[in-house]
Structure formats: structure tokens, C-alpha cells
Amino acid sequence: MRYGDPLRLRIPEPRVRPGDRADFANLQLSDPGVIRRPSSDAPVSALGDLALTLIRVLDDQGNAIGPWNPALDPALLCCALRTMMLIRTYDDRMYRAQRQGKTSFYMTCTGEEAIAVGQAFAVDRDDMLFPTYRQQGLLIARDWPLVDMMCQVYSNAGDRLKGRQMPVMYSSREAGFFSISGNLGTQFSQAVGWAMASAYKRDRRIAAAWIGEGATAEADFHYALTFATVYDAPVILNVVNNQWAISEYHGIADGEHATFAARAAGFGIPGLRVDGNDLLAVYAATKWASERCRANLGPTLIELFTYRAGAHSTSDDPSRYRPLDEAQTWPLGDPIDRLKRHLVVIGEWSEEQHNALAAEAHETVVAAQKEAERLGTLGSGRRPDPNSMFEDVFKEMPWHLRRQRQQLGV
């Protein structure tokens, strides 16, 4: 190009469009087991390569290899597999319920179950979680009742949130599960603030937050990382790069020029890039980051490299913006299948056990659904008491709300 030639604006475009064949040839995937694992107290200056590669533990045959292998007890792995299958079954039933008109909206996490389960198992039970709407698995991994979650989806009389949130926007103080926000970037800022408060009070609990790769283009992402690094906040900041935002591919958030984990370098914090469909790698990376937090060494940014196998939500049709076969050709496979293969390889699982577990998950979810639907669905049953609209806003109800409630006769 000669100096003085007209400038050109670059418009990011996906490599393939609907009607094309899926193509992941441009992905640079590290081989399983080859990425080094430094000590969790290593200086940030010695960690830069971890944001540019991909931490993987499970190979294609199901073997766990390399320094990041957490060597988890087989019983824990079986529990993780059961939880992942329960999440997928729950999603399937709730998706069908939306299609049947029993709720207005639903979002699945199909293909991303290893993220919620691996990370929930890697942090402590009383650590605080700031999730997005695709981390329902965190609640299920913490044994939160499915009936309670379904009542929130249905906004029925059993909904503890009293119909004040959209379906799937769960919240549970008891489970350490912060209210989900539709504006995802805010979860990072709130998690950092909570972590700063925990450290200020000399507590022992850390925080973890999740956003999608699209939200890294929002100001909240940068605010949060600035405060996290300035104050060494004990927080794990997770970017779930599932390749697609609502209907835009990751390039719109600049996922082509560099990895999302590489953004950590500009803030002076470690960045890890992890195979999000490998439960062992997810667990190991999260454990490493949590150890760093608990040693007062500050935050870690983790990019979880995965793929959104389903639609963004029940309001979305992914066939309008990506090839139909993309989910089936994703090179990092399905997280449930991969963990199953590993358990079979180490002699802790069989096809018969897997079929039995699938049947058990189905029965568990169907039973919970029947119980929740007895309290009502979108088109039938009792609603939260109208009187509740005046509650839970102020510690003591002010005079003007008391007067409005009296005027309504409730």
C-alpha cells in the first residue's frame, strides 16, 4: 500500500455463514497435556504464555495427561458426571416447558456444563458466585432444589423471587448465588466489589464471576479489572468464550486479534485460557486461581474456550447466523461425552451405568417438574400474592407504601 491511498474500515465477518459447511480450521488448539503448570504463587511476569495457549488435560482417547491433571478421586468425577447430566436433563425439560407455553422464556447451557460443574467443585461452598444466565449448573452443583429453580422459571406461587425476575434469573443467598443480571458485565464489577469487602473485613471467602466474551467489550469489564488489580481483590473473573453472543460471533468483541485471556496482561494480572469442555482442565485452572486468591496474590482472569451448542435463548434461531452443523463439528467435543470416556478408560464407568444414570436424571427432573407445576405455570395456577409487591424493598415499609397498599385493599 502506498502512503496516501484511501483508508479502509475493517468490518469483522464470520468465516462461514448459514448454508456453508462449518469450518474451524483457523483454531489454534494446544495438544492435551503440553502446557506447563507454574506454581500458583508465580509472578505475573512469568505467566504470559498461559493466556495465549490452551490448557487441556483430556486427550481424544479419554486419558488425563500433563501437569494440569488434578488427579481427582474417581468418586468425585462420577459425581461431576451425574451433575452435568442432571443439568442437561433439567435444561431439556425447561426448554420443552417453554415450547408448551408453561413459561415465557428459557436459556440452556448445552455444551457448557463442564464450566459450571468444574468451577463449582473447585471453589469452596461458601465462596460467592456472580453468574450469568448460563450458569444454572452452579446451583445444581451446590445441590439447590430443582423445584425451587422451576418455580422461579414458572413465576408461580412457589417462586421465592415473587415473579420479580425474568425466568432463569435465579438468586439464592443461601447458596451463595448472586442475583443474575441480564446486563452481564455488571456481574464483574459487583464480584470485585464483594471480594474487596471480603478482604477488607479479613474474611476467608473469595468471589467468582462469569460473563460471556461479548461483554468484554463493555465498560464494566474494564472497570472491574482495574479495581481488581489495584486492590488485589480475591476474585476469579471468568470469560465464557462460547464463540457467539446473542447473534454475533466473537470477532465483534475482538476475539480474532488476540485471546480474551490476553487482556489480563494490560492490567498486570494472570490470564489463563482453558478448554471449557474438559472438566479436569476447568477444575485445575480454577483451583490454581483460587489458591492464588487465598494467598492474597490477587485476581485471575480465565477464558473458558467452549461452544454454545444450542440457541442463545428460546427467542433465538441460530440457523439464521451460523451453519447448521457447527455444533456437531466443534473440535473440542461434548463435555459429558469426554468425561464419560475418561471414566470408562480408567475402569470406573460403563455403558450400563451411563444408561442407568441417564434414566435416574430423567426421573429426578420429571418428579421435580410435576411438583413445581402443581403450584402453577405461566397460564395456570396461583400467582404470588399481590400484597408482596410492597415487600422486600425497604427494611421498614415507609408511609407512602403503606398508604398505597391500603388503597388497593391488599
C-alpha positions, 0 to 999 in steps of 0.5 A: 500500500502506498502512503496516501491511498484511501483508508479502509474500515475493517468490518469483522465477518464470520468465516462461514455463514448459514448454508456453508459447511462449518469450518474451524480450521483457523483454531489454534488448539494446544495438544492435551497435556503440553502446557506447563503448570507454574506454581500458583504463587508465580509472578505475573511476569512469568505467566504470559504464555498461559493466556495465549495457549490452551490448557487441556488435560483430556486427550481424544482417547479419554486419558488425563495427561500433563501437569494440569491433571488434578488427579481427582478421586474417581468418586468425585468425577462420577459425581461431576458426571451425574451433575452435568447430566442432571443439568442437561436433563433439567435444561431439556425439560425447561426448554420443552416447558417453554415450547408448551407455553408453561413459561415465557422464556428459557436459556440452556447451557448445552455444551457448557456444563463442564464450566459450571460443574468444574468451577463449582467443585473447585471453589469452596461452598461458601465462596460467592458466585456472580453468574450469568444466565448460563450458569444454572449448573452452579446451583445444581452443583451446590445441590439447590432444589430443582423445584425451587429453580422451576418455580422461579422459571414458572413465576408461580406461587412457589417462586421465592423471587415473587415473579420479580425476575425474568425466568432463569434469573435465579438468586439464592443467598443461601447458596451463595448465588448472586442475583443474575443480571441480564446486563452481564458485565455488571456481574464483574464489577459487583464480584470485585466489589464483594471480594474487596469487602471480603478482604477488607473485613479479613474474611476467608471467602473469595468471589467468582464471576462469569460473563460471556466474551461479548461483554468484554467489550463493555465498560464494566469489564474494564472497570472491574479489572482495574479495581481488581488489580489495584486492590488485589481483590480475591476474585476469579473473573471468568470469560465464557468464550462460547464463540457467539453472543446473542447473534454475533460471533466473537470477532465483534468483541475482538476475539480474532486479534488476540485471546480474551485471556490476553487482556489480563496482561494490560492490567498486570494480572494472570490470564489463563485460557482453558478448554471449557469442555474438559472438566479436569482442565476447568477444575485445575485452572480454577483451583490454581486461581483460587489458591492464588486468591487465598494467598492474597496474590490477587485476581485471575482472569480465565477464558473458558474456550467452549461452544454454545451448542444450542440457541442463545435463548428460546427467542433465538434461531441460530440457523439464521447466523451460523451453519447448521452443523457447527455444533456437531463439528466443534473440535473440542467435543461434548463435555459429558461425552469426554468425561464419560470416556475418561471414566470408562478408560480408567475402569470406573464407568460403563455403558450400563451405568451411563444408561442407568444414570441417564434414566435416574436424571430423567426421573429426578427432573420429571418428579421435580417438574410435576411438583413445581407445576402443581403450584402453577405455570405461566397460564395456570395456577396461583400467582404470588400474592399481590400484597408482596409487591410492597415487600422486600424493598425497604427494611421498614415499609415507609408511609407512602407504601403503606398508604398505597397498599391500603388503597388497593385493599391488599 
